[in-house]
Amino acid sequence: MTASPEQTHNFATRCIHAGQRPDPTTGAIMTPVYFTSTYVQESPGVFKDGYDYSRSKNPTRTALENNLASLEGGRHGFAFSSGLGSMDCILHLLKSGDHIVLSDDVYGGSFRLIDKVFRHQGITCTRADMTNLPSVAKAMTPATRLLWLETPSNPMLKVIDIAAIAKLTHGQGSSAANGKGFDPADLPIKRPILVVDNTFATPYLQNPLALGADVVCHSSTKYLGGHSDIVGGALICTDDDLAARIRFAQNAAGAVPSPMDSFLVLRSTKTLHVRMQRHCENAMAIAQWLTRHPKVEKVIYPGLASHPQNELAKRQMRAFGGMISVVLKGGLEPARRFLERVELFSLAESLGGVESLIEHPAIMTHASIPAAARAALGIVDGFVRFSVGIEDEGDLIRDIERALG
C-alpha cells in the first residue's frame, strides 16, 4: 500500500487528509466502511485495483494504511488486527537459525512472543541495553537478522538513539533491501533490519524511518486509536522488497483488521496531533508535580532533566509523550493502596486513550518478564506506570494527591 501524495503538507493536515478522498459515488467526506469479504471479478483472475478478497485488500483498510504511511513518512503501510499481530508478521520473515537482538526493556507481550513461541521455531534472541551501543554490538552475531527496540521503552521509558542503532544495524550495507524480485519461496530476509516500535511516541513525536529504521511498528490500540475501543496494529516501511515480503506474510497468515476497526482508527488519526499535544502537556505538568511529592521515591519521564537520556529526547523527539513511570516509597502495599484509591486514573492495562489509566507492571503488563529481569531493569514492587489522558490537568493532579493520602 503506497502513501498518499500529500507529503508536502504538514503533519496536522496529513492526519486529516492523507490517504482519503471523498467517496466517488456520493461525495461522502468520510471513507465508507466496506463490509465485504469478496469482490466481483470482470473475468477469471481479472479484478479492479487489486481487490479480490478482503483478507488481501479492503478499501477502508487501504485508506488507513495510506494514512499511516504518510504520517510516518513511509511508502508502504500495513494494518493488522493487533500490535502483536504486526510483530508476528515481522518475525515470520525469519528462519530457523536466525538471531534477534531485543531491547532489554520492552512490552511483556513482545518478549513472550519471541521467548515462548518463536524460540521453538529455532530463532534465538539476545537482550541488550540499547542505550549502550557497545552492548548492542556485542550482542550481534553473524546470524543476526533483526534488531527490535521500543523508544521510549515500556515501562522504563528509556530513550534509544535510533540513528546510532540504525548505523550499527546496517554496518557498511545500505539498507534493508534484500535484492529485487521477491520470490515467496525465498521469504526470509538476508540482512539485519531495524524495527522500531513507535507506539509510545507516535509519528507526532518522532519518525524512526527518517532516522534510519527499516520498519516502524505500532499497536494502534494505543495512541493511534486513542479511544480504548479497538485493538489493532500497523507496520510502515519504505523499502519495496521488504514491503513485498511483509505483504506476502500478512496475506498468508491473515492477521488483518476488520473494516470497522480500520474506519475507527482512521477516524482517530484525524485528531492525533491535538490529542498528543494535550497528552504531552498534562504529562509534563504531572511529572514535575510528582517530583515534589514526599511519598514518591523516583519519577521517570523523558522530559525531566533528571532523565538519563533527556538531551537525546530533546534532539530525537518533538515533545516527551504521555507516559510516566514512578516508584512509590514503601514497596507493594503502599502502591496497591494507591492504585485502589485513584478515581480519574482507571486501574487497567493498555495505554494511550483519552482517559487516564494506571497500572502495576510487575503484576499486570510485564508479568511474563522473568522476575530477575524485572528487578535488573528496576521494575520493583513500588513501580507504577501512568498513561496520562487529556482530562483537566488540575483534576488529574488532585486525584493523585488524594489517592496518595
C-alpha positions, 0 to 999 in steps of 0.5 A: 500500500503506497502513501498518499501524495500529500507529503508536502503538507504538514503533519496536522493536515496529513492526519486529516487528509492523507490517504482519503478522498471523498467517496466517488459515488456520493461525495461522502467526506468520510471513507465508507466502511466496506463490509465485504469479504469478496469482490466481483471479478470482470473475468477469471483472475481479472479484478479492479485495483487489486481487490479480490478478497478482503483478507488481501485488500479492503478499501477502508483498510487501504485508506488507513494504511495510506494514512499511516504511511504518510504520517510516518513518512513511509511508502508502504503501510500495513494494518493488522488486527493487533500490535502483536499481530504486526510483530508476528508478521515481522518475525515470520520473515525469519528462519530457523537459525536466525538471531534477534537482538531485543531491547532489554526493556520492552512490552511483556507481550513482545518478549513472550512472543519471541521467548515462548513461541518463536524460540521453538521455531529455532530463532534465538534472541539476545537482550541488550541495553540499547542505550549502550551501543557497545552492548548492542554490538556485542550482542550481534552475531553473524546470524543476526537478522533483526534488531527490535527496540521500543523508544521510549521503552515500556515501562522504563521509558528509556530513550534509544538513539535510533540513528546510532542503532540504525548505523550499527544495524546496517554496518557498511550495507545500505539498507534493508533491501534484500535484492529485487524480485521477491520470490515467496519461496525465498521469504526470509530476509538476508540482512539485519533490519531495524524495527522500531516500535513507535507506539509510545511516541507516535509519528507526532513525536518522532519518525524512526524511518527518517532516522534510519529504521527499516520498519516502524511498528505500532499497536494502534490500540494505543495512541493511534486509536486513542479511544480504548475501543479497538485493538489493532496494529500497523507496520510502515516501511519504505523499502519495496522488497521488504514491503513485498515480503511483509505483504506476502506474510500478512496475506498468508497468515491473515492477521488483518483488521476488520473494516470497522476497526480500520474506519475507527482508527482512521477516524482517530488519526484525524485528531492525533496531533491535538490529542498528543499535544494535550497528552504531552502537556498534562504529562509534563505538568504531572511529572514535575508535580510528582517530583515534589511529592514526599511519598514518591521515591523516583519519577521517570519521564523523558522530559525531566532533566533528571532523565538519563537520556533527556538531551537525546529526547530533546534532539530525537523527539518533538515533545516527551509523550504521555507516559510516566513511570514512578516508584512509590516509597514503601514497596507493594502495599503502599502502591496497591493502596494507591492504585485502589484509591485513584478515581480519574486514573482507571486501574487497567492495562493498555495505554494511550486513550483519552482517559487516564489509566494506571497500572502495576507492571510487575503484576499486570503488563510485564508479568511474563518478564522473568522476575530477575529481569524485572528487578535488573531493569528496576521494575520493583514492587513500588513501580507504577506506570501512568498513561496520562489522558487529556482530562483537566490537568488540575483534576488529574493532579488532585486525584493523585494527591488524594489517592496518595493520602 
